[in-house]
C-alpha cells in the first residue's frame, strides 16, 4: 500500500540553479506513520522515485526533492533542497540545507542550517554538519561535527568525535 500520493493539482514550476525549470508536485500522506498523519500535506517532489513508499521517510512542507535524488528508509527532509543523484537514507535528517550531486547522507547523520553537501561527499553515522560545506569526496562520519563556516573537501575524512569549525580552517587532502 502506498504511504503518499502526488497531488497533481498542487504543483509548482521551480527554477533550478542551472536555469532549467522543473514541475514539482506536493505530496499527501495516505497513511499515518512516524509524526505524519494520514492527510498531511508534505513538500514537493518531481516524481515518485524521489521518495520511497517504504519506511517512514518523508519530505516535509517546505522541502524540494528532484532530479534523480532519493529519500528513503526513515530519513526526513525539511526546508531543504535535495537534487541531482543525491541520497538521504537511514534515519538521516536534512533541515534547512542542500544536498546534491552524488552526495550521500545516511545513518543518523544531520545536515542542517544552510549547510551544503555535494559532489561525492558522504555524511554518515551520527555526524552533524551545520552552517558548513562538505564536498568533493570528503567524508564526515562517526560522531564528528563540522560547524560554522568550515569547509571539508578533497578526500578529507573527519571522524570519531572530531569537531571542525571556521577557526579550524579548511581541511583538504
Backbone torsions as a table, in degrees:
resi	resn	phi	psi	omega
1	UNK	NA	138.5	-179.8
2	UNK	-71.9	142.5	178.1
3	UNK	-94.4	-17.0	179.2
4	UNK	-149.3	168.1	175.0
5	UNK	-135.5	155.5	171.9
6	UNK	-79.1	134.6	177.7
7	UNK	-96.0	91.6	-173.0
8	UNK	-58.7	-31.7	-179.3
9	UNK	-81.4	-3.2	178.9
10	UNK	-120.1	77.0	-178.8
11	UNK	-121.9	159.0	177.0
12	UNK	-130.2	155.0	170.6
13	UNK	-94.3	118.4	-176.0
14	UNK	-115.7	129.3	178.9
15	UNK	-92.1	119.0	178.7
16	UNK	-74.8	165.7	-178.6
17	UNK	-59.0	-28.2	179.7
18	UNK	-83.7	3.5	178.0
19	UNK	94.4	-16.7	177.2
20	UNK	-66.0	151.6	175.3
21	UNK	-109.8	138.3	179.8
22	UNK	-131.7	146.3	175.2
23	UNK	-87.9	128.3	176.7
24	UNK	-118.2	141.8	-176.8
25	UNK	-113.2	139.8	173.2
26	UNK	-65.9	154.6	173.7
27	UNK	-114.9	153.3	177.0
28	UNK	-132.7	131.3	179.4
29	UNK	-69.6	134.1	176.9
30	UNK	-98.6	-20.0	178.5
31	UNK	-134.1	165.9	176.3
32	UNK	-93.8	138.0	177.5
33	UNK	-161.4	151.7	-178.7
34	UNK	44.8	-126.3	179.4
35	UNK	-98.6	15.5	-179.4
36	UNK	-103.2	131.6	178.0
37	UNK	-104.3	148.1	176.0
38	UNK	-52.6	131.0	-178.9
39	UNK	97.7	-16.0	178.4
40	UNK	-60.8	142.2	176.6
41	UNK	-94.2	132.9	179.3
42	UNK	-104.7	-157.4	-179.5
43	UNK	-84.2	-150.1	-174.5
44	UNK	-118.0	137.0	172.2
45	UNK	-132.3	157.7	179.4
46	UNK	-81.6	-38.6	-175.6
47	UNK	-154.6	163.0	-176.4
48	UNK	-60.2	-27.3	179.8
49	UNK	-70.1	-9.5	177.5
50	UNK	-74.8	-26.1	-177.4
51	UNK	-134.2	121.5	-179.0
52	UNK	-63.4	144.7	173.4
53	UNK	-83.8	-8.2	-179.8
54	UNK	-95.9	162.3	176.1
55	UNK	66.8	-161.9	-177.9
56	UNK	-113.4	17.3	179.6
57	UNK	-58.9	147.9	-178.6
58	UNK	-154.1	148.0	173.8
59	UNK	-110.1	111.9	-174.4
60	UNK	-79.1	171.8	-166.4
61	UNK	-43.3	-42.8	-174.6
62	UNK	-106.2	15.0	-178.4
63	UNK	-95.9	156.9	178.3
64	UNK	-133.8	129.9	177.3
65	UNK	-128.4	126.1	-175.7
66	UNK	-153.0	-174.2	-170.7
67	UNK	60.7	-134.3	-179.8
68	UNK	-103.9	20.4	178.8
69	UNK	-67.8	152.0	-177.2
70	UNK	-133.6	135.4	170.8
71	UNK	-118.9	123.0	-174.3
72	UNK	-147.1	-177.0	-177.2
73	UNK	61.2	-118.8	-178.4
74	UNK	-120.2	26.1	-176.4
75	UNK	-76.7	157.7	179.0
76	UNK	-132.4	139.2	176.7
77	UNK	-127.8	124.4	-177.7
78	UNK	-141.2	134.2	-179.6
79	UNK	50.6	40.4	-174.7
80	UNK	-139.3	164.3	172.1
81	UNK	-118.6	128.2	176.6
82	UNK	-125.6	123.1	-174.7
83	UNK	-156.1	-175.8	-173.0
84	UNK	74.9	-131.3	176.5
85	UNK	-112.4	25.2	-177.4
86	UNK	-65.8	155.2	178.6
87	UNK	-134.9	131.4	173.6
88	UNK	-120.2	118.7	-172.7
89	UNK	-145.2	-176.5	-176.7
90	UNK	68.5	-132.8	176.5
91	UNK	-111.9	25.6	-177.6
92	UNK	-66.4	152.5	176.6
93	UNK	-129.3	129.7	173.5
94	UNK	-118.1	117.5	-173.6
95	UNK	-136.1	121.1	-179.5
96	UNK	57.0	47.1	-175.3
97	UNK	-148.2	178.0	175.0
98	UNK	-126.5	134.5	173.9
99	UNK	-130.0	122.7	-175.3
100	UNK	-155.5	-177.8	-172.8
101	UNK	74.0	-133.2	176.8
102	UNK	-109.4	24.0	-177.8
103	UNK	-66.0	152.4	178.3
104	UNK	-130.7	134.4	173.4
105	UNK	-125.1	118.5	-176.3
106	UNK	-149.8	-175.6	-173.1
107	UNK	72.4	-135.3	177.1
108	UNK	-110.0	26.2	-176.6
109	UNK	-65.9	154.9	177.1
110	UNK	-128.3	128.7	174.3
111	UNK	-123.5	120.4	-170.4
112	UNK	-151.8	174.2	172.0
113	UNK	50.3	64.8	176.0
114	UNK	66.3	18.3	176.3
115	UNK	-72.9	155.8	174.6
116	UNK	-129.4	132.6	174.2
117	UNK	-128.4	120.7	-175.8
118	UNK	-153.7	-176.0	-172.9
119	UNK	73.4	-132.6	175.9
120	UNK	-110.1	25.7	-178.9
121	UNK	-66.6	157.0	-178.6
122	UNK	-140.0	133.4	175.1
123	UNK	-124.2	124.4	-174.1
124	UNK	-148.7	-174.2	-176.4
125	UNK	67.8	-133.0	175.9
126	UNK	-113.6	28.0	-178.9
127	UNK	-67.1	153.6	178.4
128	UNK	-129.2	129.1	173.7
129	UNK	-119.3	119.6	-174.4
130	UNK	-137.2	124.8	179.9
131	UNK	54.5	39.5	-176.1
132	UNK	-143.3	174.3	-178.8
133	UNK	-127.4	131.2	176.2
134	UNK	-127.5	122.8	-176.2
135	UNK	-150.9	-174.0	-171.4
136	UNK	63.0	-127.7	179.8
137	UNK	-111.2	23.7	-178.5
138	UNK	-66.3	151.8	178.9
139	UNK	-130.4	135.0	174.6
140	UNK	-125.0	121.9	-175.3
141	UNK	-153.0	-179.4	-174.4
142	UNK	73.9	-133.2	178.6
143	UNK	-107.8	22.1	-175.9
144	UNK	-66.5	152.9	175.9
145	UNK	-127.5	133.3	174.5
146	UNK	-124.1	115.9	-170.0
147	UNK	-129.3	164.3	164.4
148	UNK	34.1	78.6	171.9
149	UNK	83.7	-1.4	179.3
150	UNK	-71.3	150.7	177.7
151	UNK	-128.7	124.7	179.3
152	UNK	-121.1	123.3	-177.8
153	UNK	-152.9	-169.3	-173.2
154	UNK	68.1	-133.0	177.1
155	UNK	-112.6	28.5	-179.2
156	UNK	-62.7	149.1	176.9
157	UNK	-130.7	123.7	175.7
158	UNK	-115.7	121.8	-172.7
159	UNK	-152.3	-172.8	-172.6
160	UNK	56.9	-124.5	-178.7
161	UNK	-110.9	24.3	-179.2
162	UNK	-65.0	147.2	175.5
163	UNK	-127.1	130.7	179.4
164	UNK	-125.4	126.5	177.7
165	UNK	-128.9	-179.7	179.5
166	UNK	-58.4	-28.8	178.7
167	UNK	-68.1	-27.1	178.8
168	UNK	-76.6	-24.6	178.8
169	UNK	93.6	-149.6	-176.7
170	UNK	-106.0	134.0	177.7
171	UNK	-112.4	123.4	-179.8
172	UNK	-148.4	134.0	178.7
173	UNK	-130.9	NA	NA
